[in-house]
Amino acid sequence: MIVLDCSAAMGIVRQTEDGKCIKAFFTPREKVITTDLYYIEIVSALSKYVKTGEESLEKGMHRLRAAIALIDEFVPMEEYYTDALRESARLNHSAYDMLYLLLASRKNATLATLDRKLIALCEQQGIDCVHISDTPEVE
């Protein structure tokens, strides 16, 4: 099982080199889950590209649909938000990221992220995460 965060999803839908590596890590039968916060995080990330003119609204909408299609299950954040606050304070890290980290921990899943600080935190906390250096070569 994979927990996909917004940074990894954006890499995948924007077809960056790192995104292609993350996508290559997925197996066809692997379930991909995320928190329902993902919806607004993806919208917010894509809106930056649209507002600056780097991408058209049409392209942004296409990428939005593609990002949502990556997910098999959205887990309600109300199951995690109090623990996210607690862990955010304890670990001095973003509450948004704590939702993904907690989800991966509780589901015994692998966290897919491109956020280097979150990767370091996963390593520190013993949470399995995808490292770009671990992913298969992409042609």
DSSP file (Angstrom, degrees, kcal/mol; ACC not computed):
  #  RESIDUE AA STRUCTURE BP1 BP2  ACC     N-H-->O    O-->H-N    N-H-->O    O-->H-N    TCO  KAPPA ALPHA  PHI   PSI    X-CA   Y-CA   Z-CA
    1    1 A M              0   0    0      0, 0.0   109,-2.6     0, 0.0     2,-0.4   0.000 360.0 360.0 360.0 138.3    0.0    0.0    0.0
    2    2 A I  E     -ab  32 110A   0     29,-2.8    31,-3.2   107,-0.2     2,-0.6  -0.932 360.0-153.0-115.1 135.2    1.2    3.5   -0.9
    3    3 A V  E     -ab  33 111A   0    107,-2.9   109,-3.4    -2,-0.4     2,-0.5  -0.956  21.7-156.6-101.3 119.4    0.3    6.8    0.8
    4    4 A L  E     - b   0 112A   0     29,-2.4    31,-0.2    -2,-0.6     2,-0.2  -0.852   5.3-160.5-102.0 125.6    0.7    9.5   -1.9
    5    5 A D     >  -     0   0    0    107,-2.1     4,-2.3    -2,-0.5     5,-0.2  -0.520  33.7-101.6 -97.6 173.2    1.3   13.1   -0.9
    6    6 A C  H  > S+     0   0    0      1,-0.2     4,-2.9     2,-0.2     5,-0.2   0.865 117.3  56.0 -62.8 -40.0    0.8   16.2   -3.0
    7    7 A S  H  > S+     0   0    0      1,-0.2     4,-1.9     2,-0.2    -1,-0.2   0.919 111.4  43.2 -62.5 -42.7    4.4   16.7   -3.9
    8    8 A A  H  > S+     0   0    0    104,-0.4     4,-2.2     2,-0.2    -1,-0.2   0.911 113.9  51.2 -68.2 -41.9    4.7   13.2   -5.4
    9    9 A A  H  X S+     0   0    0     -4,-2.3     4,-2.9     1,-0.2     5,-0.3   0.907 109.2  50.7 -62.1 -41.7    1.4   13.5   -7.1
   10   10 A M  H  X S+     0   0    0     -4,-2.9     4,-2.1     1,-0.2    -1,-0.2   0.900 109.4  51.1 -64.2 -39.5    2.4   16.8   -8.7
   11   11 A G  H  <>S+     0   0    0     -4,-1.9     5,-2.1    -5,-0.2     4,-0.4   0.899 112.5  47.3 -61.2 -40.2    5.6   15.3   -9.9
   12   12 A I  H ><5S+     0   0    0     -4,-2.2     3,-0.9     7,-0.2    -2,-0.2   0.958 115.7  41.5 -66.8 -51.6    3.7   12.4  -11.5
   13   13 A V  H 3<5S+     0   0    0     -4,-2.9    -2,-0.2     1,-0.3    -1,-0.2   0.785 116.4  48.7 -73.1 -25.0    1.0   14.6  -13.2
   14   14 A R  T 3<5S-     0   0    0     -4,-2.1    -1,-0.3    -5,-0.3    -2,-0.2   0.487 107.9-130.9 -88.3  -2.9    3.6   17.2  -14.3
   15   15 A Q  T < 5 +     0   0    0     -3,-0.9    -3,-0.2    -4,-0.4    -4,-0.1   0.866  43.7 167.5  57.1  43.0    5.7   14.3  -15.6
   16   16 A T     >< -     0   0    0     -5,-2.1     4,-2.6    -6,-0.2     5,-0.2  -0.359  51.2-106.1 -75.1 166.2    8.9   15.5  -14.0
   17   17 A E  H  > S+     0   0    0      1,-0.2     4,-1.9     2,-0.2     5,-0.1   0.930 124.0  46.6 -59.9 -45.3   11.9   13.2  -13.8
   18   18 A D  H  > S+     0   0    0      1,-0.2     4,-2.4     2,-0.2    -1,-0.2   0.897 111.4  52.5 -63.8 -39.2   11.3   12.6  -10.1
   19   19 A G  H  > S+     0   0    0     -8,-0.3     4,-2.6     1,-0.2    -2,-0.2   0.896 107.4  51.2 -62.7 -40.8    7.6   12.1  -10.7
   20   20 A K  H  X S+     0   0    0     -4,-2.6     4,-2.0     2,-0.2    -1,-0.2   0.888 109.9  50.6 -63.4 -38.4    8.3    9.5  -13.4
   21   21 A C  H  X S+     0   0    0     -4,-1.9     4,-0.9     2,-0.2    -2,-0.2   0.916 110.6  48.4 -65.3 -43.3   10.6    7.7  -10.9
   22   22 A I  H >X S+     0   0    0     -4,-2.4     3,-1.0     1,-0.2     4,-0.7   0.942 111.6  49.9 -60.9 -47.5    7.9    7.7   -8.2
   23   23 A K  H >< S+     0   0    0     -4,-2.6     3,-0.9     1,-0.3    -1,-0.2   0.866 105.1  57.7 -60.7 -37.4    5.3    6.4  -10.7
   24   24 A A  H 3< S+     0   0    0     -4,-2.0    -1,-0.3     1,-0.2    -2,-0.2   0.743  97.8  63.1 -65.5 -22.8    7.6    3.6  -11.8
   25   25 A F  H << S+     0   0    0     -3,-1.0    -1,-0.2    -4,-0.9    -2,-0.2   0.798  85.0  92.9 -71.3 -29.5    7.7    2.5   -8.1
   26   26 A F    <<  -     0   0    0     -3,-0.9     6,-0.0    -4,-0.7     5,-0.0  -0.374  67.9-145.3 -67.5 140.6    4.0    1.7   -8.1
   27   27 A T    >   -     0   0    0      1,-0.1     3,-1.6    -2,-0.1    -2,-0.1  -0.796  25.8-112.2-100.7 152.9    2.9   -1.8   -9.0
   28   28 A P  T 3  S+     0   0    0      0, 0.0    -1,-0.1     0, 0.0    -2,-0.0   0.812 116.2  40.8 -56.1 -33.3   -0.4   -2.3  -10.9
   29   29 A R  T 3  S+     0   0    0      2,-0.1     2,-0.3    -3,-0.0    -3,-0.0   0.459  86.5 118.6 -95.1  -0.5   -2.1   -4.0   -8.0
   30   30 A E    <   -     0   0    0     -3,-1.6     2,-0.3     1,-0.1    -4,-0.0  -0.495  64.4-129.1 -72.3 128.0   -0.8   -1.7   -5.3
   31   31 A K        -     0   0    0     -2,-0.3   -29,-2.8    41,-0.0     2,-0.5  -0.603  19.1-154.3 -77.5 134.1   -3.5    0.3   -3.5
   32   32 A V  E     +a    2   0A   0     -2,-0.3    40,-3.0   -31,-0.2    41,-1.4  -0.952  19.4 172.7-113.7 122.9   -2.8    4.0   -3.4
   33   33 A I  E     +ac   3  73A   0    -31,-3.2   -29,-2.4    -2,-0.5     2,-0.3  -0.812   6.2 167.2-124.5 165.1   -4.4    6.0   -0.5
   34   34 A T  E     - c   0  74A   0     39,-1.7    41,-3.3    -2,-0.3     2,-0.2  -0.961  40.0 -85.4-161.7 172.4   -4.2    9.5    0.8
   35   35 A T  E >   - c   0  75A   0     -2,-0.3     3,-1.8   -31,-0.2     4,-0.2  -0.527  39.4-115.5 -81.0 155.1   -5.9   11.9    3.2
   36   36 A D  T >  S+     0   0    0     39,-2.0     3,-0.9     1,-0.3     4,-0.5   0.620 110.5  78.0 -69.8  -9.3   -8.9   13.9    1.9
   37   37 A L  T 3> S+     0   0    0     38,-0.3     4,-2.0     1,-0.2     3,-0.4   0.762  75.4  80.1 -62.7 -25.1   -6.7   17.0    2.5
   38   38 A Y  H <> S+     0   0    0     -3,-1.8     4,-2.8     1,-0.2     5,-0.3   0.841  80.6  64.6 -51.0 -40.1   -5.1   16.0   -0.8
   39   39 A Y  H <> S+     0   0    0     -3,-0.9     4,-2.2    -4,-0.2    -1,-0.2   0.948 109.1  35.9 -52.2 -54.9   -7.9   17.5   -2.8
   40   40 A I  H  > S+     0   0    0     -4,-0.5     4,-2.7    -3,-0.4    -1,-0.2   0.823 114.2  57.1 -74.8 -29.9   -7.3   21.1   -1.7
   41   41 A E  H  X S+     0   0    0     -4,-2.0     4,-2.4     2,-0.2    -1,-0.2   0.919 110.0  45.2 -64.6 -41.4   -3.5   20.6   -1.7
   42   42 A I  H  X S+     0   0    0     -4,-2.8     4,-2.8     2,-0.2     5,-0.3   0.932 113.5  49.6 -65.5 -45.8   -3.6   19.6   -5.3
   43   43 A V  H  X S+     0   0    0     -4,-2.2     4,-2.4    -5,-0.3    -2,-0.2   0.928 112.5  48.2 -58.4 -45.5   -5.9   22.4   -6.3
   44   44 A S  H  X S+     0   0    0     -4,-2.7     4,-1.2     2,-0.2    -1,-0.2   0.918 112.8  47.4 -62.7 -44.7   -3.7   24.9   -4.4
   45   45 A A  H  X S+     0   0    0     -4,-2.4     4,-0.9     1,-0.2     3,-0.4   0.929 115.1  45.3 -63.5 -45.4   -0.5   23.6   -6.1
   46   46 A L  H  X S+     0   0    0     -4,-2.8     4,-2.0     1,-0.2     3,-0.4   0.861 104.7  62.2 -67.5 -34.9   -2.1   23.6   -9.6
   47   47 A S  H  X S+     0   0    0     -4,-2.4     4,-3.2    -5,-0.3    -1,-0.2   0.830  97.0  59.7 -62.1 -30.2   -3.6   27.1   -9.1
   48   48 A K  H  X S+     0   0    0     -4,-1.2     4,-1.6    -3,-0.4     6,-0.3   0.914 107.2  45.2 -62.9 -42.2   -0.1   28.5   -8.7
   49   49 A Y  H  <>S+     0   0    0     -4,-0.9     6,-1.8    -3,-0.4     5,-1.2   0.872 116.1  46.4 -68.5 -37.1    0.9   27.3  -12.2
   50   50 A V  H ><5S+     0   0    0     -4,-2.0     3,-1.0     4,-0.2    -2,-0.2   0.930 111.5  50.5 -71.1 -45.5   -2.4   28.6  -13.7
   51   51 A K  H 3<5S+     0   0    0     -4,-3.2    -2,-0.2     1,-0.3    -1,-0.2   0.839 111.3  48.3 -63.5 -33.5   -2.3   32.0  -12.0
   52   52 A T  T 3<5S-     0   0    0     -4,-1.6    -1,-0.3    -5,-0.2    -2,-0.2   0.563 113.3-118.4 -83.1  -7.1    1.3   32.6  -13.2
   53   53 A G  T < 5S+     0   0    0     -3,-1.0    -3,-0.2    -4,-0.4    -2,-0.1   0.507  81.5 122.8  83.3   3.8    0.4   31.6  -16.7
   54   54 A E  S   <S+     0   0    0     -5,-1.2     2,-0.3    -6,-0.3    -4,-0.2   0.820  83.0  20.7 -66.8 -29.1    2.8   28.7  -16.7
   55   55 A E  S    S-     0   0    0     -6,-1.8    -2,-0.3    -9,-0.1    -1,-0.2  -0.983  85.8-115.7-136.5 149.3   -0.1   26.4  -17.5
   56   56 A S     >  -     0   0    0     -2,-0.3     4,-2.5     1,-0.1     5,-0.2  -0.368  30.3-112.6 -75.0 161.8   -3.5   27.1  -19.0
   57   57 A L  H  > S+     0   0    0      1,-0.2     4,-2.7     2,-0.2     5,-0.2   0.900 120.1  54.9 -59.9 -40.5   -6.7   26.5  -16.9
   58   58 A E  H  > S+     0   0    0      2,-0.2     4,-2.2     1,-0.2    -1,-0.2   0.918 109.5  45.7 -59.8 -44.5   -7.5   23.7  -19.3
   59   59 A K  H  > S+     0   0    0      2,-0.2     4,-2.6     1,-0.2    -1,-0.2   0.901 111.9  52.6 -65.9 -40.4   -4.1   22.0  -18.6
   60   60 A G  H  X S+     0   0    0     -4,-2.5     4,-2.3     2,-0.2    -2,-0.2   0.905 109.5  48.6 -60.8 -42.5   -4.6   22.6  -14.9
   61   61 A M  H  X S+     0   0    0     -4,-2.7     4,-2.4     2,-0.2    -1,-0.2   0.894 110.5  51.5 -65.3 -39.9   -8.0   20.9  -15.0
   62   62 A H  H  X S+     0   0    0     -4,-2.2     4,-2.1     1,-0.2    -2,-0.2   0.931 111.8  46.3 -61.2 -45.5   -6.5   18.0  -16.9
   63   63 A R  H  X S+     0   0    0     -4,-2.6     4,-2.6     2,-0.2    -2,-0.2   0.861 109.4  55.7 -66.6 -35.0   -3.8   17.6  -14.3
   64   64 A L  H  X S+     0   0    0     -4,-2.3     4,-2.2     2,-0.2     5,-0.2   0.946 109.1  45.7 -61.0 -48.9   -6.3   17.9  -11.5
   65   65 A R  H  X S+     0   0    0     -4,-2.4     4,-2.1     1,-0.2    -2,-0.2   0.899 113.3  50.7 -61.3 -40.2   -8.3   15.0  -12.9
   66   66 A A  H  X S+     0   0    0     -4,-2.1     4,-0.7     2,-0.2    -1,-0.2   0.896 109.5  50.5 -64.9 -40.2   -5.1   13.0  -13.4
   67   67 A A  H >< S+     0   0    0     -4,-2.6     3,-0.6     1,-0.2     4,-0.3   0.893 111.9  46.9 -65.9 -39.8   -4.0   13.6   -9.8
   68   68 A I  H >< S+     0   0    0     -4,-2.2     3,-1.6     1,-0.2    -1,-0.2   0.880 106.4  59.1 -68.4 -37.5   -7.4   12.5   -8.4
   69   69 A A  H 3< S+     0   0    0     -4,-2.1    -1,-0.2     1,-0.3    -2,-0.2   0.680  92.2  69.2 -66.7 -17.3   -7.4    9.4  -10.6
   70   70 A L  T << S+     0   0    0     -4,-0.7     2,-0.4    -3,-0.6    -1,-0.3   0.718  88.0  82.8 -69.6 -19.8   -4.1    8.3   -9.0
   71   71 A I    <   -     0   0    0     -3,-1.6   -38,-0.2    -4,-0.3     3,-0.1  -0.719  49.2-177.6 -99.6 132.6   -5.9    7.6   -5.7
   72   72 A D  S    S+     0   0    0    -40,-3.0     2,-0.4    -2,-0.4   -39,-0.2   0.767  78.0  17.8 -90.1 -31.8   -7.9    4.5   -4.8
   73   73 A E  E     -c   33   0A   0    -41,-1.4   -39,-1.7     2,-0.0     2,-0.6  -0.986  60.0-152.5-147.9 132.3   -9.1    5.6   -1.4
   74   74 A F  E     -c   34   0A   0     -2,-0.4   -39,-0.2   -41,-0.2   -38,-0.1  -0.921  18.1-151.3-102.3 121.9   -9.4    9.0    0.4
   75   75 A V  E     -c   35   0A   0    -41,-3.3   -39,-2.0    -2,-0.6   -38,-0.3  -0.816  24.2-112.7 -95.6 127.3   -9.1    8.6    4.1
   76   76 A P    >   -     0   0    0      0, 0.0     3,-1.4     0, 0.0     4,-0.2  -0.342  16.5-141.4 -60.8 132.7  -11.0   11.3    6.1
   77   77 A M  G >> S+     0   0    0      1,-0.3     3,-2.4     2,-0.2     4,-1.8   0.696  92.2  80.4 -70.9 -16.7   -8.6   13.6    8.0
   78   78 A E  G 34 S+     0   0    0      1,-0.3     4,-0.3     2,-0.2    -1,-0.3   0.727  85.3  62.7 -62.9 -17.1  -10.9   13.8   11.0
   79   79 A E  G <4 S+     0   0    0     -3,-1.4    -1,-0.3     1,-0.1    -2,-0.2   0.647 119.5  22.7 -74.6 -14.4   -9.5   10.4   11.9
   80   80 A Y  T <> S+     0   0    0     -3,-2.4     4,-2.5    -4,-0.2    -2,-0.2   0.520  89.3  99.2-129.5 -10.8   -6.0   12.0   12.3
   81   81 A Y  H  X S+     0   0    0     -4,-1.8     4,-1.8     1,-0.2     5,-0.1   0.837  86.1  48.3 -64.3 -35.9   -6.2   15.7   12.9
   82   82 A T  H  > S+     0   0    0     -4,-0.3     4,-2.1     1,-0.2    -1,-0.2   0.924 115.4  45.5 -68.4 -40.8   -5.7   15.7   16.7
   83   83 A D  H  > S+     0   0    0      1,-0.2     4,-3.0     2,-0.2     5,-0.3   0.837 107.8  59.1 -67.8 -31.3   -2.7   13.4   16.4
   84   84 A A  H  X S+     0   0    0     -4,-2.5     4,-2.4     2,-0.2    -1,-0.2   0.908 107.1  46.5 -63.1 -41.0   -1.4   15.6   13.5
   85   85 A L  H  X S+     0   0    0     -4,-1.8     4,-2.2     2,-0.2     5,-0.2   0.940 113.7  48.4 -64.3 -46.7   -1.4   18.6   15.9
   86   86 A R  H  X S+     0   0    0     -4,-2.1     4,-2.4     1,-0.2    -2,-0.2   0.934 116.1  42.4 -59.1 -48.3    0.3   16.5   18.6
   87   87 A E  H  X S+     0   0    0     -4,-3.0     4,-2.9     2,-0.2     5,-0.2   0.849 110.5  56.6 -70.5 -34.3    3.0   15.1   16.2
   88   88 A S  H  X>S+     0   0    0     -4,-2.4     5,-1.4    -5,-0.3     4,-1.0   0.922 112.3  42.2 -61.5 -43.5    3.5   18.5   14.5
   89   89 A A  H  <5S+     0   0    0     -4,-2.2    -2,-0.2     3,-0.2    -1,-0.2   0.917 117.1  47.1 -68.5 -43.6    4.3   20.0   17.9
   90   90 A R  H  <5S+     0   0    0     -4,-2.4    -2,-0.2    -5,-0.2    -1,-0.2   0.897 123.3  32.1 -65.8 -41.6    6.4   17.1   19.0
   91   91 A L  H  <5S-     0   0    0     -4,-2.9    -1,-0.2    -5,-0.2    -2,-0.2   0.453 101.1-127.5 -98.8  -2.0    8.4   16.8   15.8
   92   92 A N  T  <5 +     0   0    0     -4,-1.0     2,-0.3     1,-0.2    -3,-0.2   0.947  66.9 124.5  53.9  53.6    8.4   20.5   14.9
   93   93 A H      < -     0   0    0     -5,-1.4    -1,-0.2    -6,-0.2    -2,-0.1  -0.926  69.5 -70.0-140.4 161.3    7.1   19.8   11.4
   94   94 A S     >  -     0   0    0     -2,-0.3     4,-1.6     1,-0.1    -3,-0.0  -0.202  32.2-139.0 -54.0 134.7    4.1   20.8    9.2
   95   95 A A  H  > S+     0   0    0      2,-0.2     4,-1.4     1,-0.2    -1,-0.1   0.842 104.0  59.6 -64.2 -33.8    0.7   19.5   10.3
   96   96 A Y  H >> S+     0   0    0      1,-0.2     4,-1.1     2,-0.2     3,-0.6   0.953 107.0  45.2 -58.0 -49.8   -0.1   18.8    6.7
   97   97 A D  H 3> S+     0   0    0      1,-0.2     4,-2.5     2,-0.2    -1,-0.2   0.834 104.8  62.9 -64.4 -32.3    2.8   16.5    6.4
   98   98 A M  H 3X S+     0   0    0     -4,-1.6     4,-3.1     1,-0.2     5,-0.3   0.842  96.4  59.1 -63.7 -32.0    1.9   14.8    9.7
   99   99 A L  H <X S+     0   0    0     -4,-1.4     4,-2.1    -3,-0.6    -1,-0.2   0.935 109.8  42.4 -60.9 -44.8   -1.4   13.7    8.2
  100  100 A Y  H  X S+     0   0    0     -4,-1.1     4,-2.4     2,-0.2    -2,-0.2   0.917 115.6  49.2 -66.7 -43.8    0.5   11.8    5.5
  101  101 A L  H  X S+     0   0    0     -4,-2.5     4,-2.4     2,-0.2    -2,-0.2   0.924 112.9  46.9 -62.7 -45.5    3.1   10.4    7.9
  102  102 A L  H  X S+     0   0    0     -4,-3.1     4,-3.0     2,-0.2     5,-0.3   0.901 111.0  52.1 -63.3 -41.4    0.4    9.2   10.4
  103  103 A L  H  X S+     0   0    0     -4,-2.1     4,-2.0    -5,-0.3     6,-0.2   0.929 111.4  46.5 -61.4 -45.4   -1.6    7.6    7.6
  104  104 A A  H  <>S+     0   0    0     -4,-2.4     5,-2.6     2,-0.2     4,-0.5   0.911 114.4  48.6 -62.6 -42.1    1.5    5.7    6.4
  105  105 A S  H ><5S+     0   0    0     -4,-2.4     3,-0.8     3,-0.2    -2,-0.2   0.944 114.5  43.1 -63.9 -49.3    2.4    4.7    9.9
  106  106 A R  H 3<5S+     0   0    0     -4,-3.0    -1,-0.2     1,-0.2    -2,-0.2   0.802 118.7  43.5 -70.8 -29.6   -1.1    3.5   10.9
  107  107 A K  T 3<5S-     0   0    0     -4,-2.0    -1,-0.2    -5,-0.3    -2,-0.2   0.408 106.0-125.3 -94.2   2.3   -1.7    1.7    7.6
  108  108 A N  T < 5 +     0   0    0     -3,-0.8    -3,-0.2    -4,-0.5     2,-0.2   0.926  64.1 145.0  51.2  47.7    1.8    0.2    7.6
  109  109 A A      < -     0   0    0     -5,-2.6     2,-0.5    -6,-0.2    19,-0.4  -0.574  56.3-104.6-110.8 170.5    2.2    1.7    4.1
  110  110 A T  E     -b    2   0A   0   -109,-2.6  -107,-2.9    -2,-0.2     2,-0.5  -0.867  31.8-135.3 -97.5 128.1    5.0    3.3    2.2
  111  111 A L  E     -bd   3 129A   0     17,-2.7    19,-2.7    -2,-0.5     2,-0.7  -0.735  12.0-156.5 -86.4 125.8    4.9    7.1    1.9
  112  112 A A  E     +b    4   0A   0   -109,-3.4  -107,-2.1    -2,-0.5  -104,-0.4  -0.914  33.4 143.0-102.0 114.2    5.6    8.4   -1.6
  113  113 A T        -     0   0    0     -2,-0.7  -107,-0.0    17,-0.5  -109,-0.0  -0.979  47.8-154.7-146.7 155.0    6.8   12.0   -1.3
  114  114 A L        +     0   0    0     -2,-0.3     2,-0.8    17,-0.1     3,-0.1   0.329  65.6 113.7-107.0   1.9    9.3   14.3   -3.0
  115  115 A D     >  -     0   0    0      1,-0.2     4,-2.4     2,-0.1     5,-0.2  -0.656  54.5-159.6 -79.2 109.2    9.6   16.5    0.1
  116  116 A R  H  > S+     0   0    0     -2,-0.8     4,-2.3     1,-0.2    -1,-0.2   0.857  90.2  51.7 -61.0 -38.1   13.2   16.0    1.3
  117  117 A K  H  > S+     0   0    0      2,-0.2     4,-2.1     1,-0.2    -1,-0.2   0.897 111.0  48.1 -66.3 -39.0   12.4   17.1    4.9
  118  118 A L  H  > S+     0   0    0      2,-0.2     4,-2.6     1,-0.2    -2,-0.2   0.881 109.6  52.8 -69.0 -37.6    9.5   14.7    5.1
  119  119 A I  H  X S+     0   0    0     -4,-2.4     4,-2.3     2,-0.2    -2,-0.2   0.934 110.0  48.5 -60.2 -45.9   11.7   11.9    3.7
  120  120 A A  H  X S+     0   0    0     -4,-2.3     4,-2.3     1,-0.2    -2,-0.2   0.895 111.3  50.2 -61.7 -40.1   14.2   12.7    6.5
  121  121 A L  H  X S+     0   0    0     -4,-2.1     4,-2.2     2,-0.2    -1,-0.2   0.901 108.4  52.3 -65.9 -41.0   11.5   12.7    9.1
  122  122 A C  H  X>S+     0   0    0     -4,-2.6     5,-2.8     2,-0.2     4,-0.8   0.930 110.5  48.2 -58.8 -45.8   10.2    9.3    7.9
  123  123 A E  H ><5S+     0   0    0     -4,-2.3     3,-0.7     1,-0.2    -2,-0.2   0.922 112.0  49.6 -60.1 -44.1   13.7    7.9    8.2
  124  124 A Q  H 3<5S+     0   0    0     -4,-2.3    -1,-0.2     1,-0.2    -2,-0.2   0.852 116.1  42.1 -62.8 -36.4   14.0    9.3   11.7
  125  125 A Q  H 3<5S-     0   0    0     -4,-2.2    -1,-0.2    -5,-0.1    -2,-0.2   0.418 113.8-112.3 -94.7   0.3   10.6    7.9   12.7
  126  126 A G  T <<5 +     0   0    0     -4,-0.8     2,-0.5    -3,-0.7    -3,-0.2   0.781  65.7 147.4  74.7  27.0   11.0    4.5   11.1
  127  127 A I      < -     0   0    0     -5,-2.8    -1,-0.3    -6,-0.2     2,-0.2  -0.834  51.3-119.1 -96.4 130.1    8.3    5.1    8.5
  128  128 A D        +     0   0    0     -2,-0.5   -17,-2.7   -19,-0.4     2,-0.3  -0.475  42.5 171.1 -67.6 132.5    8.9    3.4    5.1
  129  129 A C  B     -d  111   0A   0    -19,-0.3     2,-0.4    -2,-0.2   -17,-0.2  -0.985  37.2-103.3-143.3 155.5    9.1    5.9    2.3
  130  130 A V        -     0   0    0    -19,-2.7   -17,-0.5    -2,-0.3     2,-0.4  -0.620  32.1-161.5 -77.3 129.3   10.0    6.0   -1.4
  131  131 A H    >>  -     0   0    0     -2,-0.4     3,-1.9     1,-0.1     4,-0.8  -0.927  23.0-131.7-108.2 138.1   13.4    7.4   -2.1
  132  132 A I  G >4 S+     0   0    0     -2,-0.4     3,-1.0     1,-0.3    -1,-0.1   0.873 111.1  57.5 -56.2 -36.3   14.1    8.5   -5.6
  133  133 A S  G 34 S+     0   0    0      1,-0.2    -1,-0.3    -3,-0.1    -3,-0.0   0.702 103.8  54.7 -68.4 -17.2   17.4    6.5   -5.4
  134  134 A D  G <4 S+     0   0    0     -3,-1.9    -1,-0.2     2,-0.1    -2,-0.2   0.614  89.6  97.5 -86.9 -14.4   15.3    3.4   -4.7
  135  135 A T  S << S-     0   0    0     -3,-1.0  -113,-0.1    -4,-0.8     3,-0.1  -0.378  82.2 -99.1 -82.3 154.3   13.1    3.7   -7.7
  136  136 A P        -     0   0    0      0, 0.0  -112,-0.1     0, 0.0    -1,-0.1  -0.252  48.1 -89.8 -64.4 156.1   13.6    1.8  -11.0
  137  137 A E        -     0   0    0   -113,-0.1     2,-0.5     1,-0.0     0, 0.0  -0.429  40.1-142.2 -64.3 139.5   15.3    3.5  -13.9
  138  138 A V              0   0    0     -2,-0.1  -117,-0.1     1,-0.1    -1,-0.0  -0.908 360.0 360.0-108.0 132.9   12.8    5.3  -16.2
  139  139 A E              0   0    0     -2,-0.5    -1,-0.1     0, 0.0    -2,-0.0   0.457 360.0 360.0 -85.1 360.0   13.4    5.2  -19.9
